[in-house]
């Protein structure tokens, strides 16, 4: 039996390496698309709120995808949802790169962004759910480390995507950039998926869509906290900050893209280091719990408040934003990494993919709210309004986190995903 389990875990690790490589390629493309679309339409004279609406379908379909994708993963296996995500991303990129410039109007680009959002969430859910295949049942500390590394690497590579998007927009055309990104995702599909063994966990043909809606109290509270946490970031980071850097501070597209790339890469490095940076002296396994998430949220709220106050007082905006964003990013990354661990720790043993899908649906809800409000508030009252909204959202996330269990329930990780 032990030999069979060892062989199974070795095969799971092989599959996990491949699915993670494919996920990384899609993540780079996703980050590059975001910068390319933002600055392409800004160059055409779109207002901040119009820019926010361009990304609205991306986030709306992220909500839908995480619900439907979690069900599909449970029903047909994670390999199916991974392939669907990569193919959908290629289609979205071709929609933007293989058509005449006259087609690139808001409605059309919103549709392409919707497909891109679907692709990103399918691949993300597949990779993050697959973590449980390679972690022993009685090793929550190892699960925390694996989740932190995966989440951190994803965000670091999204930063690489921001950098790549700014570079491509500088050295080539919008459409050529999209075709190059499509080629990269296609290469990832061809070089990884054919070499996977099996379907990444056992499919459950009895899974029903109604099971997507969790009746696990801890999962539901964590999902609600996740909504507010990600709204707090995107309400100033998605539209308000890059437009402010470009229009008020006079930064070039290249400078804005590089700064945001460096920030997201650093954010990812902090997430990957979370197990060493966030320690609980009283925890038996050295892993975080609901109180950890609450404390980090309340600390996080101080940073957008200080940045907004300093901007209002006339302090040098470049210094305030660079330093403030770095500090905000460190604490936000730690908070996000704790959430990413807790969802797997709280997940029901026989519905891991569904619980993860439900959780990332909440994540997409937060991003949608933050994105729309980022454009609306910036156009109405500027970056300071976006920052004060961020404070309110973080405080709400902290209040909800106080309701989470003090100790994460210890599930059976590998058995859980084997049935999901």
N, C-alpha and C positions, 0 to 999 in steps of 0.2 A: 504493500500500500504506500509506504513511504517513498519507494522508488517511483511509483506512478505519479505521486504528488509532485516529486521533484521534476520529473519529465514535463508534467503539465505546466508547472510554474516557469520552467525554462522556455517552453513554447509561448506562454503568455508574455514573458519578458521580450522575446523576439518580436512578437506582434506589437507590443507597446512601443518599442523603439521605432518601428516603422510608422505607426499611427501618429506618434509625436513628431516625427520628421515631416510628415505630410501636413500636420497641423501648424508647424512652424512656418512652412512655405506659405500657407494660406494666411497666416497672421501677418507676415511681411507685406503680402499683397493688400490685405485689408487696411493696414496703416497707410500704405502709399496711396490707395484710392481716396482715403479721407482727405489727405492734404491736396491731392490733385484736384478733386472736385471742389473743395473749399476755395482754393485760390483761382481756379479757372473761372468760376462764376463770380467771384469777387472782382476779377479783372473785367468782367462784362458789366459791372456796375450794379450788382444785386445788393440790396440792403441786408443788414444782419438778420432780420426776421425772415427774409426770403431765403437766405442761406440756411437758416435753421429748418425751414420747411423742406428743403432739398433732402435733408437727412431724416425727415420724419418717417417716411415709409421704411427706411432702413431699420429704425427702432420699432415701429409698429409690427413689422413682420418678424422682428426678433422675438417679440412676445409670442406671436402665433407659432413660430418655429420651435421654440423651446417646449411648448405644450405638445404639439404634434410630433416633434422629433423625439421627445422622451418616450412617447407611445410607440413610435416606429422602431426605436432602438430596443425596447422591451419585446416587441413582437417579432422583429426580424433580425436583431443583432446589431452590434455597434459598427461592424464593417459596412453594412448597408448604408447607415446614415453618414459614415465617413465618405464613401464614394459619392453619395448624393450631394454632399457639401462641396467637394472638390469640383465635380462636374458643373454644379450651379454657379460656382465662382467663375469658372472659365466662360460660361455663357454670359454672365454679367459684364465681364471685362470686354468680351467681344462686342456686346451691345454698345459699349462706349468707345471702342477703338476701331471697329470695322464698319462704321457708318459715316455718311457725309456730315460735316460740321453743322449743317442746317438742321439735322435731326436732334442736336443736343439742346433741346429746350427743357424747361423745368420738369414738365410732366414725364417726358421720356427718361430723363436722368433719375427722377424719383423712382421710376419703375426698375431701372437698372440697379439703383441703390437698394431697393427692396430685395432683389435677388441676391445681391452681395451680402446683405444682412442675414438672409436665410442660410447662405453658404457658410458664413462665419460661425453662426450658432450651431449648425449641424456638426461641423468639424470640432468645435470647442467642446460640445457636449460629449462627442464620441471619445475624445482624448481624455477629458477629465473623468469621465465615468470609468474608463479603462484602467485608471490608476489602481483600482481595487483588485484587479486581476493579479497584480504582482506584489501585493502586501500580505504578509501572514495575518491570520485571523486575530492573533493575540498581540499585535504590535501597533498600537495606536500612535506611538511616537514615530515609528517608521512611516506610517501613513501621513502624518503631519509633515515630515520632511519631504516626502515625495510630492505631495500636493504643493508645498511651498516652492519647490524647485520648478515644477511644471508651470505654476501660475507666474512665478517670477520670470522664467524664460520667455513665456508668452508675451508679457508686457515689455520686456527688453527688446524682443524682436518686433513688436509693434512700433517701438521707437525707431528701430532700424528702418521700418516701413515709412515712418514720417520723414526720416532723412532721405530715403530713396525717392519718395514722392517729390520733395523739394528739389532734389538733384535732377530728376527726370524732367520736371517742368522748366528747369533752367537750361538744360542742354538739348532738349528735344521737344516735340509737340505733344499736346495732350493725348491725341489719338495714338501716336506711336508709343507713348509711355504705357497706355492701356494694353496694347498688343504685346509688349515686352513682358508685362506682368502676367498676361494670359499664358504666355509660353512658359513662364516659371511655374505656374500652378499645374499646367499640363505635365511638365517634367516630373513634378512631385507625384502626380497621380500614376504615371507610368513606372516610376522607379520604386514605388512603395507598395501600392495595393496588390499587384500580382504576386508579391512575395510573402503576403500574410497567410498564415495557416489557420484554417477554420474561419469562424465568423465573429471573433472577439466576444466570447461569452455565449451561453446557450440561449437561443431564442425561446420565448414563452408565447406559444400560439394562443394561450387563453387570456393574455393581457387585454384589458378593456380600456378604452379612452377615459371612462369616468374615473378610473384609478389614478389618473394624472393629478387630480385635485387632492392634495394631501390631507389626511385627517390626523396627522402627527402634529401635535401642538408646537413642539420645538421647531420643526421644519417651517411651519406657518409663521411663527414669530420671527425666525431668522430671515425668511423671505421678505417680510414686511420691513425689517431693519435694512435689508439689502436695497430695497427700493429707495429709501431716503439717503443711504450712504452714497449710492452712485448718482443720485440726483444732485447731491452736494458737490460732487466733482464736476459733472458735466454742465451744471448751470453757469459756470464761469469759464471752464476750460475749452469747451467745444467751439463756441462762436465768439463769446465776449473777449476772451484773452487774445486769441490770434488777431482779431480785428483791431483791438486796442494797440497791440504791438505794432501792427502795420500802419494804422492811421494816426494814432496819437504820438507814438514814439518814433515813427518813421523807419521801422526796420524793413529790410528787404524780404521778399518771399524766402530766399535762401536762409537768411538769419532766423526768421520765424520758424521755418521747418527744422533747422538744425537745433535751435533751442528746445523746441517741443520734443524732438527726437532724443536729445540728451536727457531731458527730464524723464521721459517714459522709460528709457533704458536704465537710468538710475533707480527709478521706481521699481522696475522689475528686479534689479539686483537686490534691493532691500527686501522685496517679497521672498525671493529665494533664500535670503538669510534670516527670515523670520523665526525659525526654530531656535536660532542662537540669540536673537535679539529680544524675543519675548519668552520669558521664563516664568514659570509658576512654582514658587518654592514649596507650596503645599500639595501640589498635584502628584499623585502616585506615579504617573507616566510622564510627567514633565510636559503635558500638553495643555493648550489654552481651553477656557470654557466661556460661558456667557458673560461672566463678570469681567474677563479679560477684554471681550469685545466692547462692553459698556465703558470701561475705563479709557480705552483707546479713543472711542468716539468723543467723549467729553474733552479729552485733551485736544483732539483734532479741531473742535469747534473754535478754539482760541485763535487759530492761525488766520482763517479768512476774516475774523473780526479785527485782528490787529492790522492786517493788510488794508482793509477798507478804511479803518480809522486813520492810518498813516497817509493813505492817498488823499483823504479828505482834509488832512492837516497840511498838505502841500509838501510832504517829504518826497525826495527824489524818487519818481515812480519806477525807474529802471532798477535801482537798488532794492526797493520795497518788493517789487514783483519777483525778481530773481531769487532773493534770499527767502522771501515768504513762500514762494512756490516750492523751493527745495525742501523746506521744513514741512510744509503741508504734505508734499509727496511722500516723505519718509513715514509720517504717522498714518497717512491714508493707506500706504502699501502694507504696513503691519496689520491694520484693521481688516483690510481686504483678505490678506492671507489667513487670518484667524477665521473669518467667515468661510473661506474656501475649505478649510479643514473641518469646521463644525458641520457643514452640510453633509459631508460624508460620514462623520461620526454620528450624526442624528438620524441618517437615512434609514428607512425601514429595510430589513434584510432582503425581502423579496421584491422590492420596488426601487432599487437604487437609481436606475436610469430615469425612472419617472420622477423621483424626488429631485434629482439633479436638474431635470428638465423644468420642473415647476420652479425651482430656486432660480434658475437662469432666466425664466420668464419674468420673475420679479426684478431681476437685474436689468432686463431690457425695459421694463416699465420705468425704472428709475432713470435710465439713460434717455428715454423718450421725453419724460417730464423735464429733465435737466436741459436737454437739447433745445426744446421749444422755448423754454423760459430763458435760456441763455440769449437767444436772438431777440426775444420780446423785451426782456428787462434791459438789455444793453441798448436797444434802440430807444427805449423809454427814458431811462435814467443813467445809463452808462455802466461801467464795470463795477462801481461801488454797489449798485443795486443787486447785481449778480452775486457779489460776495456776501452781502447780508442774507440773501436767500440761502446761500450755502451754509451759513451759520445755523439758520433755522432747521434746515434739513439734517445736519449732523446731530443737533440736539435731539431731534425726533428719533434718529437711529440709535442714539445712546439710551434714550428712555425705553425704547422697545427692547434693547439688549439686556436691560435690567431684569426682564421677564424670562430670559433664557435660563435653562438649567445650570446650576453651579458646576456640575460635572457632566461632560458629554457622555451620552450613553454609549456603551461599547458594543458594537454590532459585530457580525461575522463578515468581514470585508470580502474575501474572495468568494465565499459561498453566495454572498449577496449578488454580486455581479454575474456569477455563473448562471443565475436564474434570470438575469435582466438583459 
